[in-house]
Each structure stands twice: as structure tokens, then as C-alpha cells.
Amino acid sequence: TGKLYEDPSQSGTIYDSIQEYVHNALINVGYNYADVFRMKYTWLYTHDTENVTRVADGVMGSNNEDMTKYYLNWEERTLNVNQISGDFDYELFGNETNFRFGVELAQAELYQPNNYQYTFRNEGEPFLDNKVSNNIANNLESEDDLKAFYLKNKLHFDLLSEEDFIDIGVSMSTKDRESKQNKYFLKKQGAGTIVDDHEMTGTIEEIYDTYVRPDIPYEERSLVVSQLFTAADHYDAEVEETNVYLNTFIQPFEKIEFLLGARWVDFSQVVYQYEEDRTNPDMSQRRLIVRVPEELTVNDIYPSMSAKYIHNENNIFDVALSKTYIAPDLREFTGGEYYHPYEVATIVGNPDLVNTDIYNIDLKYSHYFSDIQYIKFGLFYKYLDKPIEDVMLPSSSLPIYSYDNADNAVLYGLEIDGRKDLSFINPSLKNYYLSGNISFTESEVTLREEQESTYSTNYRQLQGLSPIVVNVTLGYDIKKRSVALSYNKMGERIRKVGMIDDGDYYPDHYEDPAALLDFVWIERFRSGFTLDLKIGNILQEETTWTQGGRVTKEYKKPMTFSVGFSYEF
């Protein structure tokens, strides 16, 4: 097995400063004709901006050098959604029938105008390190266009009861994405003979004012702009999905209900990767860029069935069986390389990913104290065919992350959730409530045979899954005011799957997430204004990463404060 040294060869501290700016707008316009025909138009606009300054200081890199890395990141995410939905009631063959329809047009944009990073080496007086690609500017623009619609028709028929119905529907959606990432860096000229790195001292602004920004003849320049991106940093994508479904509700007895359904899915995800035409028989053409499609398709029927036994109005038993799927994210499915948004690491996509099919069995018992007060106990079992996991790739320097499909995974466990007001303690506490849920999950992943020489652990828990998750909320709720104090804790989980590097076996990377305590106060005024006050991460606990039982990283996130205003008319 690979050796994990008790004394780390690399160590340091990462400092983050994060500012967030959020702008949201929502408009709903409704129309109702004789309570038979109803329509609604919704416009949603969000614009979220995140400004992150990150400083990584310590011993790092393939040569274990004392360095300070600076990351200056600005990211904007914009979502613009227009939706029209409606329904109308009519009779078909003398039976009550409801027809629903909806159309959606949406645009989403991701914009990183000029994320910048540079490195100083701390040997004596700190100097700008140009031995490696440094002074990197990264520009990323990604645009999504979504078009979708659905048609649904529910026909009530008196087969075994007045509640029986059959629901038929079709939905179609298309999404187009264009993603462009351009990376540049300042390249050292003249093999270091013009100006030695050790002479580039002072602040970054002073260095640029001396060696970059002045009008210096090209042949005398120490640093020149050079491209760092590859063709694979650009990609286009198309996603098309058609769903045709049929659901039937039958109530053969007063206390027993069945819901049977099936969904036919025709899904296609094509990523057009840009790459050099290395196989062109004409040698002179092999540097030309070609557009190569990578396609993932799903064409299958996904059935579902549920049964409910209503012992009485307070006690209900449910059992459900279903099959569904998850497709990899477009960025995960590309061969491009991009910087991790929160860590000092690089992410590489995997165009060989396939979709995950999930088979579910759920058993649940529910006891209702009232319509909104309850306690539920559930058992679940899931079989995942080709689950996608976060993995690491061999690297002599900073971490490189990627994704891969395991062969299968089995999950099973227990979940308890509920909500109860506190009037049973004292009637004056009827507007106070306690709610929450807790889940216990066991899992086991089986690798594909060819992965056993790549990843160091088999028959282990599923990456990213916490065996225990706890959520508890103590709240106060009246018409004009909502106050909640929420606690969340997730158990230790595998952060990245361990790898085999040059014959050495390295164990899985684990994460023990910090417990979170958040406070929310929402005040509603008669004028239509709403004031939101949120205080996040009150506990400011540490998140700990370990490998082989040894701590590899500890960090804590700051307490956050936000105030929001909204107006409803």
C-alpha cells in the first residue's frame, strides 16, 4: 500500500473572503373564467454575484516549496424564466375531466469575466514565481436556452369508486448550451535572461507597473501574454427529452388506494467537444479544430406503483416501488478542464460517463395529529446501476478531480420526520412548533472490474453519502411573522474515492461536515412588503478532511448575514 507520512510534507492555510450580491424579481398574473378555465403567467428573474478573494499560504507544489497563491474570482449567474400554465374543466363521456397545459422559455447565463491568480515564492524576500504557468487569467461564458411544454389530461371514471381517474400526459424539452473558456498567462521571455524572478519583488501592482504595463519593446519584455486554453475548454451541448406517461388511480375499497404509473423516456444529451484533428491523414491538417460529438441516450420505460392503507384519518400506511434515472451534468460529461469554484484544485470532466438507473422501494407509516402536524417512519431500499462518484486523478502538484461510474450501489435505511406544535406543553405555545427529520443509511458500492486497478477501495459506502443526517427546526409561525432556528448535521462521508498511483494504494478521502445553525426572521406588513433577516452558520464549526485517519485539511466558514425586501401586489 502507499505510505501516508505521519508528518505532512505540505501544509498551509487558506484564507477566503466572500461577498454575495443577490437580485430577484417575481411576477404572477392570473386569470379565472367562471372557475372553469384558469391561466397564470409567471416571470422569474434572478441575478446572483459572488466575489471571492482566496489566499493559499504554505508549502505546496510538486517540489514542496513555500509559496503564497492569490485567487481573485468574480462570478455572475443569471436566470430569466417565462412560464404560462393553465387548466380547464370539461366533461368527457359524462365524466369530470381536467386538461392542463404549460409552456416555459428560460435562459441561464454563467459569466466569469476575468478570474485571476498569481503566485509568490517565499525564499527570502517574496518574489513573483514565473517558473510555472503563473499570472493566469480565466474568462468563462456559458449560456443555456431552454424550451419546454407539457400537456396533461385527467379523466375521472367511476370504476371502483368515485375517486378513480386516469391521467395521461406528454412533456417535451430542449436545452442548448454554448460554453467558452479562455485562459491566458504571462509567459517568461528569454529563458529568464532578461529579468530574473528574484528581482520581481514588491506588490503585484508594482511588478506589473514595472515589467508588464509600460511600453517596452517586445524583444526586451520579461513577460508576454500567451494562451493557456485548449480546444477542449470550449464545448456546445444539446439536450432533448420527451416523456409520455400514464397514471391510474384506483380505490377498490374505502381504506385502500392504488396509484399505478409508467413513463416512457426518450432522452438525448450530446456534447460537441472541440479538439485537434489528430487522426487526419493529411499531416498538415492535424492542428485544425474539429467538432466531435459525445452522446448519451436513454430510451426506456420507468414504471411506478404505490399503495396506501388508510386505517383511519390519523394513521396511514404507504408502500411505493419505482424506477427512475439521473444523467450526468453537461460539465461533468465534457473532456474540458476548469478550476474548482471553492478549492485550490482543478476539475476534469469525463465524456465516458453514462446515466444512473435507480430502483426504489419505500415503506412508510404516518400518524397525523392534524393536517400539518404529523410523525412519519419510513424504511427505504435503493439499487443504483452505474452510480456517478467524485474521484481523484494522479497529480504531482495540486489536486485534480474528476467523475466516474461505479458498477452498482445498494442503499437501505430508516427515516423519521415530523412536525408538532408545542400546545401540548402549554396552550399559549400553539404558534410555536418543532419539526425535523433524521435518516440512517447503509450503503455498499461495487466497482467495475477494470476500476479495481484504478481505485483503492471496493465494497465501501457510496461517495458523498452521509450515513446519518439530522435536521431540527424550532419555529414560531403566525400570519404576519415567521421565525425559525434550524440545526443541520451530516455524518462523516467519503469526499473523494481513494486512488492507485504507480502501484501505491491510497485510502479514501473523508469529510466530517460542520454542524450548521441558521436563524431566519420573516416579517410581513399589510402594505405588501416583506422583510427577511437571515443569520447563517452561527456555530462556525470546523469542517475536517482526513485520509487514513490523518487530518489533511481543517477549515471553518464565517457567519453570514443577509437582509431582503420583497413586495407583493
N, C-alpha and C positions, 0 to 999 in steps of 0.2 A: 504493500500500500504506500501511497505518497506520504511523506513526512510533513506534519504540521509542527512548525517550530514553536516551542513554548514562549520564547522571546521574539516578538514580531520584528521582522526586518524593515517593515514600513509602518509608520504611524503618523498621525497628524490630527488637525482639527479643521472642520468645515463650518464656516460662518455664513448664514443666509439672512438676507433682508428682503422681505416680500411686501409689495404693495399691490392691492387689488382695487380695480375700479369697475363697477357694475352699473349698467343702464338697461332697464327693462320697460317694455310697454305692452299692454294687452287691451284689445278692444273686442267686445262681443256685441253683435247686433242680432236680435231675434225677431221672428215674425210668426204669428199663430193665427190661423184662419179656422174659426169655429171649433177649435180644439180637435181638428181632424187632420189638418196639414200644418206642419211646423218646419221652419227653416232657421238656421243660425249661421252667421258669418263670424269667423274668428281671425283676428290678426295678432300675431305674436312677434315681438322684436326683442332680441337681447344682444347686448354688446358687452363682452367681458374682457377686461385688460388686466394682465399680470406683469408687474415689473419686478424682476428678481436680480439681486446682486449676490453672487456667491464667491467666497474666497476660501480656497483649499490650501492649507499651510502645513507642510510636514515633509517627511521622507517618502518619496514615491518614484514611480517610473521604473523601467527595466534595469536601471543601474543604481537604484536606491539613493537618489540624490535629494538633497534638501532644496525644496522648491516652494514657491508660492504661486498658485494659479488663480487667475481672476476671470470670472464669467459675468458678463453684463447682458442680461436677457430681457427682451420685451416681446410679449405675445398678445395678440388680439384674436378673439373668437366672436364671430357674428352669426346670428341665426335670424332668418326672416321667413316667417311661415304665414301662408294664407290658406284658410280652410273654409269650405262650405259643406254643411251637413244638413240633413233633413229627414223627415219621415211623414208618411200619411197612412191613415187607417181606411180600409175599404173591406167589402165583403167579396168572398170568392166561393162560389157554390154554397152560399148561405152561411159561410164560416167567417169568423172575425180574422182579418188579415192585416199585417203591418209591413209596409215596404220602407226600407231605409237606404239612404244613399249618402255618399260623401266624396269630395274632391279635395286634394291637397297639392299645393305648389310650395316648395320650400327651397331656400338657398342657404348654404352654410359656408363660411369662409374661415380659414386659419391663416394668420399673417404674422410672420416674424420678420420685421423689416431689416434688422442688422444685428443679430445676436453675435456678441464679440467675446473673444477670450485671448488671453496672453499670459505668459509665464516668466517669472523671475527666478533665477537660480541664486541661492543664498550661500555663496562662497566668498567670505569676506564681505565687502560691500555688495549688496544685491545688484545683479545686472540682468538685462533682458536676454533670455535664452533663445538663441536662433539656431541651435544645433539640430533641433527637430522642427517640424511644421509648427509655427507659432504665429501669433497675431492673426488669428483666424476669424474671418467674418462669415456668418452664415445667414443667408436670406432664404426664407421658405414661404411659399404661397400655395395654398390649396383651396380649391373651390368645388363644392358639391351642388348639383342641381337635382332635385327630387320632384317627380311627378307621380301621383298615386290617386287611385279611386277605388271605391267599393260599392257593391250593390247587394243588399240582403233582403230576404223576404221570409216573414214568419207567418205560417198558416196554422191557425188553431183548428183542431178537429176532435170531435167527441168520440174517441175510440174506446178508451177505458175510463176516462174521466173528462171533465170539462176543461182541465188544465193542460191536456195533451197538445203538443204542437210539433211541427216540423219546420226547421229553419234552414234555408238554402242561401248560399252566398258565393260571391266571387270577388276577389280583390286583385289588383294589378299595380305594380310599382316599377319605376325605372329610376336609377340614380347614375349620374355621370360625374366623374371626378377628374380634375386636372391638377396635378401636384408637381411643383417645380422647386427644386432646392439647389441653390448656387452657393458654393463655398470658395472663398479666396483666402490667401495668406500672404504675408510679406516674406519673400524668399531672399536669403542671404546671397549677395553677389560676390563674385571673385574669390570663391573658396575661402572667404574670411580674411583676405589680404587687404581689403580696403579699410575696414574698421574692425577691430577685434571686439568680440562680445563683451569682454570685461570693461570696455570703455563706455558701453551703453548703460550708464547708471543714472540715478535720479528718478523722478516720476515718469510715468508713461507719456504724459503730455510733453514734458521737457525732451524726452528722447525723440518723439515724433517731430517736435518743432525743430530739432537739430538735424535729424537724419532722413525724414520722410517728407515733410510738408514743404520745405524750401525748394526753390527752382534749381535743383542740382543736375548737371549733365548726366545722361543715362549711364555712361561708362564709369562715372565716379560715384554712383549711388551704391550705398551699402545694402539697401533693402528695396526690392521692387515687388509690385503686385503680381501674383501668379495664381492660376486657378488650382483648386484642390478637389473640385467635384468631378464625379464620373457620370457617364450617361445613365447609369442605374439610379442616380439621385433624382431623375425625372420619371414620372410614370403617369399614364392615363388609366382610367378604370371605368367599367360599365357593370352595373348590377341590375338584373331583371328578375322579377319574382311574380309568379302567378299562383294564386291559391283558389281552389274550388272546394267548398266544404258543405257538409250536410250534418245537421244536428237534429236529433229526435228526442223529445221529452215524453215520457210515458209514466202515468201514475196508476198502476194496476190495482193498488189498494190505498186506502186513505192514508196510511202511515208509511208507504213505500214509494219512492220515486226513482226513476232511471233516466239518465241522460246518455245517449249513445251518439257518437260522432265519428267522422272521418274527414281528413283534409288531404287533398291531393296537392302536392307542391311541385312546381317546375321552377327551379332556381338556377340562375347562371351568374357567375362572378368572373369577369375577365379583367385581368390587369395587363396592360400593354407596357412591357418593360423596354426601356431604351438601352441598347448595348451595341458594342462594336461588332461588325460583321466578320468575326474571326474565321469562319468556315468558307468564306467566299473563295472560289477557285482562282479568281484574279487577285494576286497578291497586292496589287496597287489599290484595291478597293476594300481591304480589310480594316481600315481605320474609319470607314464610313459607318454612320449610326443607322441601325435598323430598329424597327418597332416589332418586338416579339411578344405574342400573346401567351399568358399563363392563365388557364381556365380551370375553374372549379364548378361542377354542376351537381345538382341534386334533383332527382326525379323519383318521387316515392309517395306512398300513401301513409299518412300518420293517423292512426286510429286513437280514439279515447273512449272511456266508459266510466261512469260514476253511478253509484247507488247510494241512496240516503234512506235511513230508517228514522222516522220521527216518533220516538217513544212517547213524548208529549211535547208541549210547547217549550219546555225548558231543557230537554235532553234529546240530543240528535247524534246519530252515528253515521259516518260517511266512509266510503271506500272508493278509490279512484285509481284507474290504470290509464296510462297514456304513453305516447311516443312522440318525441319532438327532436329538433336538431339545432345546432349552433354552427354558424360559419365563421371562419377566421376574419378578423378585421382586415380591411384593404391594406393598411400599412404593414400589418404582420405578414401579408401574403406577397409582398414585394421582395426583390433582392437588394433594395437600396439600404443605405446606412445613414443613421441620423443620431443626433445627440439625445441622451436621456433628459427629459424635462426637469427631473428633480435630483439626479445623482451625477457624480463625476464618472460617466460611463458612456459607452456607445451601444446602439441597438442596431442589429442587422436582421432584416426580415427573412422569411423562408417561403419561397414560392412553391415548395413541395407539400405545404400543409393541405389537409383535407378537412371536411366538416366532421363534427362530432354528433353522433346519434345518441339520444338519451331515452332510456326506458324507465318509467316511473311507476311505483306502487305506493299509495298513500292510504293510511288508516287514521281516522280521526274521531274523537269523541268530544262533543261540545255541550257545555252546560251554560245556559243563559239565565242571568239574574234579571235582565231586561233586554231591550233591543240593542243597547250599546254597552251592556255590561255582561261579561262572559269569562269563562275559562275553558281552554281547549287543550287536549292532549293528543299528540299525533305521533305515529310511527311511519317511517318512510324507508324506501329502498330504491336505489338508482343504479342502473348499469350504464356506463358511458363507453361507447365504442369509439376509439381513436380520440381520447381527450387531448386538448392542447395544453401544454405546460410551458412555463418560462424556464429557460435553460441558460447555461453559460457556455461560451466558446473559449478555447485556449487563447491566452494572451500573455505576452511578456511584459505588458505595461498596464494601463488602466483596463477595467473590466469591459468585456464585450458580451452583451446579452442577445438572446435570440429566442425562437419558439420551435417546438417540435410536438408531433403526435405520438403519444404512447399507444400501446396496443389496446388496452382497456382499463377501466377502473370500476370498482364496486364501492358504493356508499350506502350506509344504513345508519339509522339513528332515531332519536327521540326529540320532539319539540313540544314545548309548553308555552302558551301565550294567553294573555288575559287582560282584562280591564275592569276595575271596580271603583266606584266612588266610596268615600270614607264616611258615609252617613251611618254605617253600622257602628262606628265609634261614638259619633255624636251627630244628631240631625243637623246641626249648624255647619257640618262639614260636607254637605251634599254636593257642593260645587267643586270640591277637591277630589282628585282621583289618583289612582295608582295603576299604571299599565306597564307591560313589559313582555319579554319573551326570552327563553333560554333554549339552546339547542345543543345536543350532544351527538357528534358524528364520528363514526369509524369509517375508514376508507383504506383501500389497497389498490395500488397501481401495478399493472404488469407491462413491462417494456416489450417492444418488438424485438425479435431475435437479433436483428442487426444493430439495435441500440445497446446491447449488452457490452459491446466493446467501446461505447462512447460515453455512457453514463454509469456512475459507480454504484448506484443503489437500485435494487429491484424489489418488488413486493413491499412497498412502503406506502405511506399516506400520500394523498394527492397533493401536488404542489399548489400552494395558495389557499388551502382549506384549513381553517382553524377547527380543531376538534370540539372546542367549547366556544359558544358565543352568547353573551349576556347583554340585554338591553332593558333598562328600567327607567321609567319616567314618573315623576311626581308632578302633578299639574293642577291648575285652577282654571275653570272654564265657565264664563258667563257670556251673554250676548255681546257685550261691549269690550270684553277683555279676555285674553288667553295668556296664561303664564305656565312655563314648563321648565323643569330642571331634569335633564336627561343624562343618563350614565350608560356608557358602552365599553365593553371589554371583550376582546377576542383572544383566544388562547394561542400558544406558540404554534407556528406553521412553517412549512418549508418555503423559503423565499425564492431560492434558485436550486435546481437539481444539480447534485454533485457530478463532476465530470472525470473522465480518464484522460490524462495528459501525458503523452510519451511513456505510456505503460504504468504511470503512477495513478493510484486511485485516491481521489479527494472526496470527502464526505459532503453531504448536502449542506446548503447554507440555510440557517433558520432565522426567523424573525419573531421576537416577542413584542407585539404591538403595545403601545402605550394605552392606558385607560383614558377615556375621554369623558369629560363632564362639561355639558353645554347648558346655557341659560337663554331662554327666549321669552320676551315680553311683547305681546301684540295688543295695541290699544286701538279700538275702533270708535270713531267720532260720528255723530249724527250727520255732520256735513258731508260724509262720504270719504273723508280722509282716514287713512290707517297708518299708524306709526309702528314700526318694527324695531326692536332693540335686541341684538344678539351678542352674547359673550361666549366665545368658543375656547375650548381647551383650557378650562380653568385650572385643572390639576397640573398641567405642564409636566407630565411624567416622561421618563425616558423610553425610547424605543431601542431595543438591543438586538444586534445581529451577532450570531455565533456560527462557528464552524468547528466541528469536532469537539464541542464543549468549551471552546475558547472564544472570547469576545473579539469580534473583528471591527465592530463599529457601535458606538452609542451616540444617540442624538436626541434632542428634545425640540419640539416645535413651540413657538411662543403662543401666549394668549392672544386671541383676536377679538376685535370689537367692530361691530357694524351697526349702522342706523339706516333704516329705509323708510321711504314715504311712498304711499300709493293713494290714488283717488279713484273712486268708483262712481259712475253716474249712469 
